Amino acid sequence: MVSLHMVCGKEIRIRRLLKKSKMLCIPMDHGISNGPINGLEDIHGMIYQCENAGLTCVLVNKGIIKTMPSPINIGLICHLSGSTVLGSFPNKKVLIGSVEEASKLGADAVSVHINIGGKEEPEMLHDLGIISDKCDEWNMPLVAMMYPRGENINNPHDPQIVAHAARIGAEAGADLVKTLYTGDVNSFRHVIKSCPVPIVIAGGPKANTDQEVFEMCAGAMEAGASGVTFGRNIFQHPNPPAMVSSLYKIIIGGKGPKEAILHLDRNKG
């Protein structure tokens, strides 16, 4: 008997976030946690500047979607959690949006940020479970940002800890997990293999050199990552669109860091 595969809403939306099953995303949710930081003063301008350079999607808070002057032609992830550096508990992310609201706004996915390893962890895990169930109800893809961060974490890039954090996201029902790169291909390959859903890496703080960014991206892709979500290393770059198109060469084009650097040098002007 032939079984017919029925396409569901979640699958349709995930396709909008990716190109050739790979993700190149700029997270721009920093306005709540850190304010209008360098590169994001004009957040809509940054999105429009980069959307045709090779981005597959962007990640923003709901208020940024509501105030967009015009729709974008790439995938849209609505971030649902937040905290601020001004508060007493910057590591405690609380829900500031809903799956229903994200759906009304036209989002293709939602994301939540979960810090693992601190005293605030239980409430965030609870919220992750609630949002996961609601995403299944609405056929909305869920991106879980799983960060080893808190008083019990000595080394957030420890491969075992990163693997544990990623696995938590998958086991709680996320469709895609964002986490830290461990720093080398072999150890990150273990993280990828031990997580049953696709993984994309975070960019972290602004890197010292473009070469460093490209090597991290290429290493993660070689290990089996499904892409990157790089914030500061794109929107704080002197030429964000050129940085996006250079990363595209690695993620979707399968090129190495050298080709990316050459492409960036040719397009810096």
Secondary structure, DSSP 8 states (H G I E B T S, - for coil): --------HHHHHHHHH-BTTBEEEEE--HHHHH-S-TT-TTHHHHHHHHTTTT--EEEEEHHHHHT-SS--SSEEEEE-EE--TTSS-TT--EE---HHHHHHTT-SEEEEEEEESSTTHHHHHHHHHHHHHHHHHHT--EEEEEEE-STT-S-TT-HHHHHHHHHHHHHTT-SEEEE---SSHHHHHHHHHT-SS-EEEE--S--S-HHHHHHHHHHHHHHT--EEE-SHHHHTSSSHHHHHHHHHHHHTT---HHHHHHHHHHT--
